[in-house]
Amino acid sequence: MRDFDGNFEQLAAMMQASWIENREQPLLYSADFLRSMFEQPGSAFALAPALYEGGDLIAFGAAFPRRVHYAGCEFLLALDSFITVAKEHKGKRLGGKIWSEIAARCERQGFDGLITFCVEGDRMNEILPRSSRDSGLRTERIFSVQYLARPVNAAPAAIARHVDADAFIECSEGMP
């Protein structure tokens, strides 16, 4: 396993092909969006383990540092995200290996904890507890969030532009 090489076009293509199989509506992340995540303060490829096979990206995940103040204390937490396994490599426990590697890298770098958000019913809800046990880590389900969202009735042209801020505001003006 090595650090992600920065090929965001390859990452976006792998994610799109893999996530199309999700039970829930798959999310669509562009290469530009994924690249922007690594422009956040503290973000680094050293917190983004990846597996390659013959130059092809087959598994990926990343952690993003967050400082949290709670009960008079400051904690350095990592928010892990984008854990993805290429469609043809699913079922080989690679997602769990990526998550475990993220956890190990965060521990080595002195993080106080790791936050993982999972979509209810998603395969990661099965993988995470098993990977945690296999790694000797304690994992707790802290809380669940249930919500309803109303989609923005955006014009197709706005969607094609990847909905910039002005288009988003314009399209959402009529929402209650």
VMD Tcl script that builds the backbone (N, CA, C; Angstrom):
set m [mol new atoms 528]
animate dup $m
set s [atomselect $m all]
$s set {name element resname resid chain x y z} {
  {N N MET 1 A 0.857 -1.170 0.000}
  {CA C MET 1 A 0.000 0.000 0.000}
  {C C MET 1 A 0.899 1.228 0.000}
  {N N ARG 2 A 0.513 2.235 -0.768}
  {CA C ARG 2 A 1.328 3.445 -0.846}
  {C C ARG 2 A 0.436 4.680 -0.813}
  {N N ASP 3 A 1.045 5.845 -0.756}
  {CA C ASP 3 A 0.299 7.090 -0.794}
  {C C ASP 3 A -0.343 7.259 -2.175}
  {N N PHE 4 A -1.488 7.888 -2.211}
  {CA C PHE 4 A -2.145 8.225 -3.465}
  {C C PHE 4 A -1.200 9.056 -4.322}
  {N N ASP 5 A -1.202 8.814 -5.637}
  {CA C ASP 5 A -0.251 9.475 -6.536}
  {C C ASP 5 A -0.741 10.808 -7.107}
  {N N GLY 6 A -1.963 11.223 -6.771}
  {CA C GLY 6 A -2.457 12.521 -7.234}
  {C C GLY 6 A -3.159 12.499 -8.580}
  {N N ASN 7 A -3.417 11.333 -9.149}
  {CA C ASN 7 A -4.135 11.250 -10.422}
  {C C ASN 7 A -5.644 11.297 -10.139}
  {N N PHE 8 A -6.171 12.510 -10.065}
  {CA C PHE 8 A -7.572 12.698 -9.686}
  {C C PHE 8 A -8.545 12.277 -10.784}
  {N N GLU 9 A -8.111 12.323 -12.025}
  {CA C GLU 9 A -8.979 11.851 -13.111}
  {C C GLU 9 A -9.202 10.347 -12.970}
  {N N GLN 10 A -8.135 9.606 -12.689}
  {CA C GLN 10 A -8.245 8.163 -12.503}
  {C C GLN 10 A -9.093 7.855 -11.265}
  {N N LEU 11 A -8.896 8.610 -10.181}
  {CA C LEU 11 A -9.680 8.401 -8.963}
  {C C LEU 11 A -11.164 8.648 -9.223}
  {N N ALA 12 A -11.500 9.750 -9.874}
  {CA C ALA 12 A -12.910 10.065 -10.149}
  {C C ALA 12 A -13.553 8.979 -11.010}
  {N N ALA 13 A -12.849 8.505 -12.018}
  {CA C ALA 13 A -13.392 7.451 -12.895}
  {C C ALA 13 A -13.608 6.151 -12.113}
  {N N MET 14 A -12.643 5.790 -11.270}
  {CA C MET 14 A -12.772 4.561 -10.475}
  {C C MET 14 A -13.940 4.675 -9.504}
  {N N MET 15 A -14.077 5.834 -8.853}
  {CA C MET 15 A -15.178 6.032 -7.909}
  {C C MET 15 A -16.525 5.958 -8.618}
  {N N GLN 16 A -16.647 6.607 -9.751}
  {CA C GLN 16 A -17.926 6.607 -10.477}
  {C C GLN 16 A -18.313 5.199 -10.896}
  {N N ALA 17 A -17.366 4.434 -11.410}
  {CA C ALA 17 A -17.662 3.061 -11.838}
  {C C ALA 17 A -18.019 2.180 -10.646}
  {N N SER 18 A -17.373 2.391 -9.510}
  {CA C SER 18 A -17.633 1.578 -8.321}
  {C C SER 18 A -18.942 1.959 -7.642}
  {N N TRP 19 A -19.179 3.242 -7.476}
  {CA C TRP 19 A -20.322 3.711 -6.690}
  {C C TRP 19 A -21.651 3.593 -7.431}
  {N N ILE 20 A -21.625 3.350 -8.718}
  {CA C ILE 20 A -22.874 3.210 -9.467}
  {C C ILE 20 A -23.686 2.024 -8.938}
  {N N GLU 21 A -22.995 1.087 -8.276}
  {CA C GLU 21 A -23.657 -0.100 -7.727}
  {C C GLU 21 A -24.282 0.128 -6.351}
  {N N ASN 22 A -24.060 1.291 -5.731}
  {CA C ASN 22 A -24.599 1.544 -4.394}
  {C C ASN 22 A -26.112 1.436 -4.374}
  {N N ARG 23 A -26.632 0.892 -3.269}
  {CA C ARG 23 A -28.091 0.778 -3.104}
  {C C ARG 23 A -28.732 2.152 -3.056}
  {N N GLU 24 A -28.086 3.076 -2.389}
  {CA C GLU 24 A -28.567 4.446 -2.324}
  {C C GLU 24 A -28.116 5.151 -3.591}
  {N N GLN 25 A -28.639 6.350 -3.802}
  {CA C GLN 25 A -28.252 7.106 -4.982}
  {C C GLN 25 A -26.739 7.345 -4.956}
  {N N PRO 26 A -26.025 6.939 -6.001}
  {CA C PRO 26 A -24.574 7.139 -5.993}
  {C C PRO 26 A -24.228 8.624 -6.088}
  {N N LEU 27 A -23.166 9.006 -5.405}
  {CA C LEU 27 A -22.687 10.378 -5.469}
  {C C LEU 27 A -21.717 10.494 -6.639}
  {N N LEU 28 A -21.679 11.652 -7.234}
  {CA C LEU 28 A -20.819 11.888 -8.388}
  {C C LEU 28 A -19.788 12.942 -8.014}
  {N N TYR 29 A -18.538 12.534 -7.911}
  {CA C TYR 29 A -17.463 13.457 -7.569}
  {C C TYR 29 A -16.564 13.641 -8.779}
  {N N SER 30 A -16.329 14.889 -9.138}
  {CA C SER 30 A -15.458 15.185 -10.267}
  {C C SER 30 A -14.002 15.197 -9.805}
  {N N ALA 31 A -13.099 15.123 -10.768}
  {CA C ALA 31 A -11.676 15.203 -10.456}
  {C C ALA 31 A -11.350 16.544 -9.800}
  {N N ASP 32 A -11.971 17.621 -10.279}
  {CA C ASP 32 A -11.724 18.940 -9.687}
  {C C ASP 32 A -12.170 19.001 -8.233}
  {N N PHE 33 A -13.338 18.421 -7.932}
  {CA C PHE 33 A -13.807 18.412 -6.553}
  {C C PHE 33 A -12.852 17.615 -5.669}
  {N N LEU 34 A -12.480 16.426 -6.106}
  {CA C LEU 34 A -11.581 15.583 -5.318}
  {C C LEU 34 A -10.239 16.281 -5.094}
  {N N ARG 35 A -9.729 16.939 -6.116}
  {CA C ARG 35 A -8.474 17.689 -5.996}
  {C C ARG 35 A -8.622 18.791 -4.944}
  {N N SER 36 A -9.773 19.451 -4.929}
  {CA C SER 36 A -9.988 20.553 -3.982}
  {C C SER 36 A -9.974 20.075 -2.536}
  {N N MET 37 A -10.329 18.823 -2.300}
  {CA C MET 37 A -10.316 18.295 -0.936}
  {C C MET 37 A -8.892 18.285 -0.374}
  {N N PHE 38 A -7.915 18.124 -1.239}
  {CA C PHE 38 A -6.528 18.084 -0.789}
  {C C PHE 38 A -5.900 19.476 -0.716}
  {N N GLU 39 A -6.689 20.497 -0.993}
  {CA C GLU 39 A -6.233 21.874 -0.824}
  {C C GLU 39 A -6.620 22.405 0.550}
  {N N GLN 40 A -7.329 21.610 1.352}
  {CA C GLN 40 A -7.708 22.003 2.704}
  {C C GLN 40 A -6.475 21.995 3.594}
  {N N PRO 41 A -6.437 22.886 4.589}
  {CA C PRO 41 A -5.287 22.898 5.515}
  {C C PRO 41 A -5.089 21.534 6.177}
  {N N GLY 42 A -3.857 21.079 6.179}
  {CA C GLY 42 A -3.512 19.818 6.824}
  {C C GLY 42 A -3.700 18.583 5.966}
  {N N SER 43 A -4.375 18.715 4.833}
  {CA C SER 43 A -4.597 17.560 3.963}
  {C C SER 43 A -3.288 17.148 3.313}
  {N N ALA 44 A -3.104 15.837 3.184}
  {CA C ALA 44 A -1.854 15.336 2.603}
  {C C ALA 44 A -2.059 13.941 2.039}
  {N N PHE 45 A -1.316 13.628 1.010}
  {CA C PHE 45 A -1.389 12.290 0.431}
  {C C PHE 45 A -0.915 11.226 1.423}
  {N N ALA 46 A -0.157 11.637 2.438}
  {CA C ALA 46 A 0.288 10.692 3.466}
  {C C ALA 46 A -0.894 10.144 4.273}
  {N N LEU 47 A -2.044 10.816 4.205}
  {CA C LEU 47 A -3.269 10.329 4.856}
  {C C LEU 47 A -4.248 9.770 3.825}
  {N N ALA 48 A -3.733 9.417 2.653}
  {CA C ALA 48 A -4.585 8.884 1.578}
  {C C ALA 48 A -3.952 7.612 1.010}
  {N N PRO 49 A -4.138 6.484 1.707}
  {CA C PRO 49 A -3.567 5.235 1.199}
  {C C PRO 49 A -4.294 4.761 -0.057}
  {N N ALA 50 A -3.516 4.134 -0.930}
  {CA C ALA 50 A -4.078 3.641 -2.187}
  {C C ALA 50 A -3.413 2.323 -2.557}
  {N N LEU 51 A -4.171 1.504 -3.259}
  {CA C LEU 51 A -3.643 0.256 -3.808}
  {C C LEU 51 A -3.692 0.353 -5.323}
  {N N TYR 52 A -2.615 -0.080 -5.947}
  {CA C TYR 52 A -2.507 -0.054 -7.401}
  {C C TYR 52 A -2.206 -1.453 -7.913}
  {N N GLU 53 A -2.671 -1.716 -9.122}
  {CA C GLU 53 A -2.369 -2.970 -9.800}
  {C C GLU 53 A -1.984 -2.614 -11.231}
  {N N GLY 54 A -0.722 -2.806 -11.546}
  {CA C GLY 54 A -0.250 -2.461 -12.886}
  {C C GLY 54 A -0.489 -1.012 -13.256}
  {N N GLY 55 A -0.364 -0.113 -12.316}
  {CA C GLY 55 A -0.577 1.308 -12.578}
  {C C GLY 55 A -2.018 1.760 -12.431}
  {N N ASP 56 A -2.944 0.803 -12.315}
  {CA C ASP 56 A -4.365 1.153 -12.157}
  {C C ASP 56 A -4.725 1.246 -10.683}
  {N N LEU 57 A -5.418 2.300 -10.323}
  {CA C LEU 57 A -5.892 2.487 -8.959}
  {C C LEU 57 A -7.024 1.501 -8.699}
  {N N ILE 58 A -6.883 0.661 -7.654}
  {CA C ILE 58 A -7.926 -0.326 -7.376}
  {C C ILE 58 A -8.597 -0.130 -6.013}
  {N N ALA 59 A -8.006 0.687 -5.138}
  {CA C ALA 59 A -8.638 0.979 -3.854}
  {C C ALA 59 A -8.046 2.274 -3.312}
  {N N PHE 60 A -8.886 3.033 -2.618}
  {CA C PHE 60 A -8.478 4.367 -2.160}
  {C C PHE 60 A -9.291 4.768 -0.940}
  {N N GLY 61 A -8.693 5.589 -0.123}
  {CA C GLY 61 A -9.389 6.235 0.984}
  {C C GLY 61 A -8.548 7.409 1.449}
  {N N ALA 62 A -9.153 8.334 2.163}
  {CA C ALA 62 A -8.414 9.494 2.635}
  {C C ALA 62 A -8.957 9.938 3.985}
  {N N ALA 63 A -8.105 10.581 4.742}
  {CA C ALA 63 A -8.496 11.178 6.017}
  {C C ALA 63 A -8.143 12.657 5.970}
  {N N PHE 64 A -9.015 13.461 6.551}
  {CA C PHE 64 A -8.839 14.909 6.555}
  {C C PHE 64 A -8.838 15.403 7.993}
  {N N PRO 65 A -7.759 16.090 8.411}
  {CA C PRO 65 A -7.625 16.538 9.800}
  {C C PRO 65 A -8.676 17.581 10.190}
  {N N ARG 66 A -9.134 17.464 11.430}
  {CA C ARG 66 A -10.070 18.423 12.002}
  {C C ARG 66 A -9.691 18.654 13.461}
  {N N ARG 67 A -9.659 19.903 13.897}
  {CA C ARG 67 A -9.450 20.232 15.306}
  {C C ARG 67 A -10.820 20.480 15.919}
  {N N VAL 68 A -11.096 19.791 17.017}
  {CA C VAL 68 A -12.398 19.869 17.674}
  {C C VAL 68 A -12.171 20.302 19.119}
  {N N HIS 69 A -12.962 21.268 19.557}
  {CA C HIS 69 A -12.918 21.723 20.946}
  {C C HIS 69 A -14.152 21.174 21.653}
  {N N TYR 70 A -13.914 20.440 22.741}
  {CA C TYR 70 A -15.009 19.842 23.491}
  {C C TYR 70 A -14.640 19.786 24.964}
  {N N ALA 71 A -15.542 20.248 25.805}
  {CA C ALA 71 A -15.369 20.217 27.266}
  {C C ALA 71 A -14.024 20.817 27.681}
  {N N GLY 72 A -13.665 21.920 27.058}
  {CA C GLY 72 A -12.433 22.610 27.415}
  {C C GLY 72 A -11.163 21.979 26.880}
  {N N CYS 73 A -11.285 20.957 26.078}
  {CA C CYS 73 A -10.112 20.277 25.514}
  {C C CYS 73 A -10.121 20.388 23.995}
  {N N GLU 74 A -8.943 20.324 23.425}
  {CA C GLU 74 A -8.818 20.308 21.974}
  {C C GLU 74 A -8.391 18.906 21.539}
  {N N PHE 75 A -9.048 18.399 20.511}
  {CA C PHE 75 A -8.742 17.075 19.983}
  {C C PHE 75 A -8.394 17.197 18.509}
  {N N LEU 76 A -7.420 16.427 18.087}
  {CA C LEU 76 A -7.084 16.327 16.671}
  {C C LEU 76 A -7.742 15.052 16.152}
  {N N LEU 77 A -8.756 15.229 15.335}
  {CA C LEU 77 A -9.491 14.106 14.776}
  {C C LEU 77 A -9.261 14.045 13.276}
  {N N ALA 78 A -9.479 12.886 12.726}
  {CA C ALA 78 A -9.395 12.708 11.272}
  {C C ALA 78 A -10.754 12.235 10.787}
  {N N LEU 79 A -11.246 12.869 9.772}
  {CA C LEU 79 A -12.503 12.489 9.136}
  {C C LEU 79 A -12.137 11.681 7.900}
  {N N ASP 80 A -12.441 10.370 7.934}
  {CA C ASP 80 A -12.089 9.567 6.758}
  {C C ASP 80 A -13.248 9.584 5.761}
  {N N SER 81 A -12.895 9.465 4.504}
  {CA C SER 81 A -13.893 9.589 3.457}
  {C C SER 81 A -13.403 8.947 2.166}
  {N N PHE 82 A -14.318 8.823 1.233}
  {CA C PHE 82 A -14.038 8.370 -0.135}
  {C C PHE 82 A -13.492 6.953 -0.216}
  {N N ILE 83 A -13.700 6.141 0.802}
  {CA C ILE 83 A -13.181 4.773 0.749}
  {C C ILE 83 A -13.890 4.043 -0.390}
  {N N THR 84 A -13.103 3.631 -1.359}
  {CA C THR 84 A -13.650 3.056 -2.582}
  {C C THR 84 A -12.772 1.920 -3.073}
  {N N VAL 85 A -13.422 0.887 -3.560}
  {CA C VAL 85 A -12.724 -0.238 -4.183}
  {C C VAL 85 A -13.243 -0.357 -5.614}
  {N N ALA 86 A -12.333 -0.541 -6.549}
  {CA C ALA 86 A -12.719 -0.694 -7.953}
  {C C ALA 86 A -13.730 -1.833 -8.093}
  {N N LYS 87 A -14.661 -1.641 -8.972}
  {CA C LYS 87 A -15.770 -2.574 -9.181}
  {C C LYS 87 A -15.305 -4.031 -9.290}
  {N N GLU 88 A -14.289 -4.268 -10.065}
  {CA C GLU 88 A -13.828 -5.639 -10.310}
  {C C GLU 88 A -13.002 -6.220 -9.153}
  {N N HIS 89 A -12.740 -5.425 -8.112}
  {CA C HIS 89 A -11.960 -5.905 -6.967}
  {C C HIS 89 A -12.769 -5.956 -5.679}
  {N N LYS 90 A -14.069 -5.719 -5.766}
  {CA C LYS 90 A -14.916 -5.774 -4.570}
  {C C LYS 90 A -14.998 -7.207 -4.052}
  {N N GLY 91 A -15.240 -7.325 -2.750}
  {CA C GLY 91 A -15.366 -8.645 -2.138}
  {C C GLY 91 A -14.043 -9.254 -1.718}
  {N N LYS 92 A -12.956 -8.501 -1.814}
  {CA C LYS 92 A -11.630 -9.008 -1.451}
  {C C LYS 92 A -11.116 -8.361 -0.155}
  {N N ARG 93 A -11.991 -7.689 0.560}
  {CA C ARG 93 A -11.680 -7.025 1.826}
  {C C ARG 93 A -10.722 -5.852 1.672}
  {N N LEU 94 A -10.632 -5.291 0.471}
  {CA C LEU 94 A -9.731 -4.165 0.245}
  {C C LEU 94 A -10.229 -2.891 0.917}
  {N N GLY 95 A -11.546 -2.691 0.964}
  {CA C GLY 95 A -12.095 -1.513 1.646}
  {C C GLY 95 A -11.717 -1.509 3.111}
  {N N GLY 96 A -11.796 -2.667 3.739}
  {CA C GLY 96 A -11.394 -2.789 5.135}
  {C C GLY 96 A -9.905 -2.547 5.323}
  {N N LYS 97 A -9.102 -3.007 4.368}
  {CA C LYS 97 A -7.658 -2.778 4.450}
  {C C LYS 97 A -7.333 -1.289 4.319}
  {N N ILE 98 A -8.038 -0.614 3.418}
  {CA C ILE 98 A -7.835 0.828 3.258}
  {C C ILE 98 A -8.198 1.545 4.556}
  {N N TRP 99 A -9.383 1.211 5.125}
  {CA C TRP 99 A -9.816 1.859 6.369}
  {C C TRP 99 A -8.810 1.589 7.486}
  {N N SER 100 A -8.359 0.358 7.607}
  {CA C SER 100 A -7.379 0.007 8.649}
  {C C SER 100 A -6.070 0.770 8.456}
  {N N GLU 101 A -5.660 0.949 7.227}
  {CA C GLU 101 A -4.432 1.702 6.950}
  {C C GLU 101 A -4.609 3.175 7.309}
  {N N ILE 102 A -5.778 3.732 7.008}
  {CA C ILE 102 A -6.054 5.116 7.407}
  {C C ILE 102 A -5.948 5.228 8.924}
  {N N ALA 103 A -6.577 4.301 9.642}
  {CA C ALA 103 A -6.545 4.331 11.107}
  {C C ALA 103 A -5.113 4.231 11.618}
  {N N ALA 104 A -4.316 3.344 11.044}
  {CA C ALA 104 A -2.922 3.168 11.480}
  {C C ALA 104 A -2.105 4.424 11.202}
  {N N ARG 105 A -2.282 5.029 10.033}
  {CA C ARG 105 A -1.537 6.247 9.710}
  {C C ARG 105 A -1.914 7.378 10.661}
  {N N CYS 106 A -3.194 7.488 10.976}
  {CA C CYS 106 A -3.640 8.540 11.898}
  {C C CYS 106 A -3.067 8.311 13.294}
  {N N GLU 107 A -3.044 7.071 13.721}
  {CA C GLU 107 A -2.476 6.761 15.030}
  {C C GLU 107 A -0.987 7.123 15.073}
  {N N ARG 108 A -0.251 6.763 14.041}
  {CA C ARG 108 A 1.185 7.078 13.985}
  {C C ARG 108 A 1.437 8.588 13.981}
  {N N GLN 109 A 0.509 9.337 13.404}
  {CA C GLN 109 A 0.683 10.792 13.324}
  {C C GLN 109 A 0.098 11.524 14.531}
  {N N GLY 110 A -0.378 10.777 15.542}
  {CA C GLY 110 A -0.803 11.393 16.787}
  {C C GLY 110 A -2.233 11.896 16.850}
  {N N PHE 111 A -3.078 11.431 15.959}
  {CA C PHE 111 A -4.483 11.833 16.017}
  {C C PHE 111 A -5.142 11.212 17.246}
  {N N ASP 112 A -6.119 11.921 17.786}
  {CA C ASP 112 A -6.853 11.438 18.959}
  {C C ASP 112 A -7.995 10.499 18.595}
  {N N GLY 113 A -8.461 10.552 17.370}
  {CA C GLY 113 A -9.560 9.695 16.962}
  {C C GLY 113 A -9.840 9.813 15.477}
  {N N LEU 114 A -10.696 8.938 15.015}
  {CA C LEU 114 A -11.059 8.857 13.603}
  {C C LEU 114 A -12.580 8.851 13.511}
  {N N ILE 115 A -13.107 9.685 12.659}
  {CA C ILE 115 A -14.560 9.755 12.453}
  {C C ILE 115 A -14.880 9.161 11.095}
  {N N THR 116 A -15.805 8.222 11.083}
  {CA C THR 116 A -16.243 7.603 9.838}
  {C C THR 116 A -17.753 7.780 9.730}
  {N N PHE 117 A -18.195 8.391 8.659}
  {CA C PHE 117 A -19.618 8.499 8.384}
  {C C PHE 117 A -19.997 7.378 7.435}
  {N N CYS 118 A -21.065 6.673 7.743}
  {CA C CYS 118 A -21.551 5.600 6.876}
  {C C CYS 118 A -23.008 5.842 6.537}
  {N N VAL 119 A -23.388 5.505 5.339}
  {CA C VAL 119 A -24.782 5.574 4.927}
  {C C VAL 119 A -25.461 4.292 5.391}
  {N N GLU 120 A -26.588 4.435 6.081}
  {CA C GLU 120 A -27.311 3.266 6.588}
  {C C GLU 120 A -27.595 2.296 5.448}
  {N N GLY 121 A -27.270 1.033 5.675}
  {CA C GLY 121 A -27.502 0.012 4.652}
  {C C GLY 121 A -26.336 -0.170 3.697}
  {N N ASP 122 A -25.349 0.723 3.768}
  {CA C ASP 122 A -24.193 0.624 2.882}
  {C C ASP 122 A -23.269 -0.501 3.355}
  {N N ARG 123 A -22.504 -1.069 2.446}
  {CA C ARG 123 A -21.606 -2.182 2.778}
  {C C ARG 123 A -20.571 -1.804 3.827}
  {N N MET 124 A -20.218 -0.508 3.892}
  {CA C MET 124 A -19.207 -0.089 4.858}
  {C C MET 124 A -19.683 -0.333 6.288}
  {N N ASN 125 A -20.984 -0.339 6.524}
  {CA C ASN 125 A -21.509 -0.627 7.864}
  {C C ASN 125 A -21.187 -2.052 8.290}
  {N N GLU 126 A -20.997 -2.944 7.354}
  {CA C GLU 126 A -20.600 -4.319 7.659}
  {C C GLU 126 A -19.084 -4.437 7.754}
  {N N ILE 127 A -18.389 -3.709 6.908}
  {CA C ILE 127 A -16.936 -3.803 6.809}
  {C C ILE 127 A -16.246 -3.144 8.000}
  {N N LEU 128 A -16.714 -1.981 8.402}
  {CA C LEU 128 A -16.037 -1.206 9.441}
  {C C LEU 128 A -15.889 -1.949 10.770}
  {N N PRO 129 A -16.954 -2.501 11.351}
  {CA C PRO 129 A -16.754 -3.194 12.639}
  {C C PRO 129 A -15.786 -4.378 12.543}
  {N N ARG 130 A -15.848 -5.119 11.454}
  {CA C ARG 130 A -14.945 -6.260 11.264}
  {C C ARG 130 A -13.498 -5.775 11.130}
  {N N SER 131 A -13.288 -4.742 10.338}
  {CA C SER 131 A -11.936 -4.203 10.156}
  {C C SER 131 A -11.393 -3.648 11.464}
  {N N SER 132 A -12.256 -3.016 12.223}
  {CA C SER 132 A -11.851 -2.475 13.515}
  {C C SER 132 A -11.393 -3.583 14.455}
  {N N ARG 133 A -12.186 -4.639 14.549}
  {CA C ARG 133 A -11.811 -5.788 15.397}
  {C C ARG 133 A -10.497 -6.406 14.918}
  {N N ASP 134 A -10.371 -6.613 13.598}
  {CA C ASP 134 A -9.161 -7.225 13.044}
  {C C ASP 134 A -7.920 -6.381 13.330}
  {N N SER 135 A -8.106 -5.055 13.431}
  {CA C SER 135 A -6.990 -4.146 13.679}
  {C C SER 135 A -6.742 -3.914 15.167}
  {N N GLY 136 A -7.594 -4.481 16.011}
  {CA C GLY 136 A -7.454 -4.278 17.451}
  {C C GLY 136 A -7.883 -2.907 17.911}
  {N N LEU 137 A -8.753 -2.256 17.137}
  {CA C LEU 137 A -9.227 -0.919 17.479}
  {C C LEU 137 A -10.630 -0.979 18.074}
  {N N ARG 138 A -10.925 -0.034 18.924}
  {CA C ARG 138 A -12.257 0.084 19.504}
  {C C ARG 138 A -13.053 1.072 18.653}
  {N N THR 139 A -14.177 0.627 18.158}
  {CA C THR 139 A -15.039 1.460 17.336}
  {C C THR 139 A -16.417 1.499 17.956}
  {N N GLU 140 A -16.979 2.668 18.042}
  {CA C GLU 140 A -18.310 2.843 18.612}
  {C C GLU 140 A -19.202 3.586 17.633}
  {N N ARG 141 A -20.446 3.171 17.591}
  {CA C ARG 141 A -21.438 3.931 16.850}
  {C C ARG 141 A -21.940 5.003 17.808}
  {N N ILE 142 A -21.652 6.248 17.494}
  {CA C ILE 142 A -21.966 7.333 18.419}
  {C C ILE 142 A -23.397 7.800 18.237}
  {N N PHE 143 A -23.794 8.077 17.015}
  {CA C PHE 143 A -25.165 8.501 16.785}
  {C C PHE 143 A -25.520 8.344 15.319}
  {N N SER 144 A -26.802 8.355 15.075}
  {CA C SER 144 A -27.324 8.302 13.716}
  {C C SER 144 A -28.077 9.593 13.443}
  {N N VAL 145 A -28.032 10.017 12.227}
  {CA C VAL 145 A -28.737 11.218 11.820}
  {C C VAL 145 A -29.760 10.821 10.774}
  {N N GLN 146 A -30.991 11.159 11.041}
  {CA C GLN 146 A -32.038 10.937 10.048}
  {C C GLN 146 A -32.480 12.309 9.549}
  {N N TYR 147 A -32.672 12.418 8.271}
  {CA C TYR 147 A -33.050 13.707 7.720}
  {C C TYR 147 A -33.841 13.513 6.440}
  {N N LEU 148 A -34.519 14.560 6.088}
  {CA C LEU 148 A -35.200 14.625 4.810}
  {C C LEU 148 A -34.585 15.788 4.047}
  {N N ALA 149 A -34.455 15.633 2.784}
  {CA C ALA 149 A -33.910 16.711 1.962}
  {C C ALA 149 A -34.831 16.928 0.780}
  {N N ARG 150 A -34.981 18.160 0.423}
  {CA C ARG 150 A -35.763 18.489 -0.757}
  {C C ARG 150 A -34.797 18.859 -1.864}
  {N N PRO 151 A -34.854 18.139 -2.983}
  {CA C PRO 151 A -33.921 18.460 -4.067}
  {C C PRO 151 A -34.173 19.856 -4.619}
  {N N VAL 152 A -33.098 20.476 -5.038}
  {CA C VAL 152 A -33.195 21.788 -5.663}
  {C C VAL 152 A -33.639 21.574 -7.098}
  {N N ASN 153 A -34.637 22.320 -7.519}
  {CA C ASN 153 A -35.133 22.215 -8.895}
  {C C ASN 153 A -34.241 23.051 -9.806}
  {N N ALA 154 A -33.067 22.534 -10.075}
  {CA C ALA 154 A -32.093 23.259 -10.872}
  {C C ALA 154 A -32.342 23.026 -12.356}
  {N N ALA 155 A -32.098 24.046 -13.114}
  {CA C ALA 155 A -32.212 23.939 -14.567}
  {C C ALA 155 A -31.087 23.047 -15.072}
  {N N PRO 156 A -31.326 22.257 -16.137}
  {CA C PRO 156 A -30.266 21.386 -16.664}
  {C C PRO 156 A -28.975 22.128 -16.980}
  {N N ALA 157 A -29.057 23.381 -17.427}
  {CA C ALA 157 A -27.844 24.143 -17.725}
  {C C ALA 157 A -27.022 24.371 -16.466}
  {N N ALA 158 A -27.699 24.625 -15.335}
  {CA C ALA 158 A -26.984 24.838 -14.073}
  {C C ALA 158 A -26.300 23.548 -13.630}
  {N N ILE 159 A -26.969 22.441 -13.807}
  {CA C ILE 159 A -26.379 21.162 -13.430}
  {C C ILE 159 A -25.158 20.889 -14.303}
  {N N ALA 160 A -25.256 21.188 -15.576}
  {CA C ALA 160 A -24.136 20.956 -16.490}
  {C C ALA 160 A -22.922 21.792 -16.102}
  {N N ARG 161 A -23.134 22.968 -15.485}
  {CA C ARG 161 A -22.025 23.818 -15.042}
  {C C ARG 161 A -21.497 23.374 -13.693}
  {N N HIS 162 A -21.986 22.258 -13.171}
  {CA C HIS 162 A -21.622 21.749 -11.845}
  {C C HIS 162 A -22.097 22.698 -10.758}
  {N N VAL 163 A -23.151 23.419 -11.017}
  {CA C VAL 163 A -23.838 24.316 -10.100}
  {C C VAL 163 A -22.863 25.162 -9.290}
  {N N ASP 164 A -22.478 26.289 -9.880}
  {CA C ASP 164 A -21.623 27.195 -9.131}
  {C C ASP 164 A -22.463 27.912 -8.074}
  {N N ALA 165 A -21.838 28.701 -7.238}
  {CA C ALA 165 A -22.529 29.316 -6.106}
  {C C ALA 165 A -23.705 30.185 -6.560}
  {N N ASP 166 A -23.510 31.001 -7.594}
  {CA C ASP 166 A -24.595 31.873 -8.062}
  {C C ASP 166 A -25.775 31.059 -8.581}
  {N N ALA 167 A -25.498 29.993 -9.326}
  {CA C ALA 167 A -26.573 29.149 -9.844}
  {C C ALA 167 A -27.312 28.459 -8.711}
  {N N PHE 168 A -26.574 28.023 -7.704}
  {CA C PHE 168 A -27.206 27.373 -6.568}
  {C C PHE 168 A -28.148 28.328 -5.857}
  {N N ILE 169 A -27.704 29.527 -5.604}
  {CA C ILE 169 A -28.550 30.530 -4.923}
  {C C ILE 169 A -29.775 30.825 -5.761}
  {N N GLU 170 A -29.576 31.020 -7.055}
  {CA C GLU 170 A -30.698 31.312 -7.956}
  {C C GLU 170 A -31.718 30.177 -7.957}
  {N N CYS 171 A -31.262 28.948 -8.037}
  {CA C CYS 171 A -32.169 27.809 -8.093}
  {C C CYS 171 A -32.867 27.544 -6.765}
  {N N SER 172 A -32.271 27.947 -5.676}
  {CA C SER 172 A -32.864 27.652 -4.367}
  {C C SER 172 A -33.711 28.785 -3.816}
  {N N GLU 173 A -33.829 29.894 -4.540}
  {CA C GLU 173 A -34.595 31.035 -4.035}
  {C C GLU 173 A -36.028 30.692 -3.700}
  {N N GLY 174 A -36.657 29.813 -4.449}
  {CA C GLY 174 A -38.054 29.501 -4.228}
  {C C GLY 174 A -38.312 28.453 -3.156}
  {N N MET 175 A -37.247 27.948 -2.521}
  {CA C MET 175 A -37.430 26.916 -1.503}
  {C C MET 175 A -37.905 27.539 -0.190}
  {N N PRO 176 A -38.808 26.831 0.520}
  {CA C PRO 176 A -39.278 27.360 1.803}
  {C C PRO 176 A -38.193 27.336 2.858}
}
mol reanalyze $m
mol bondsrecalc $m
mol representation Tube
mol addrep $m
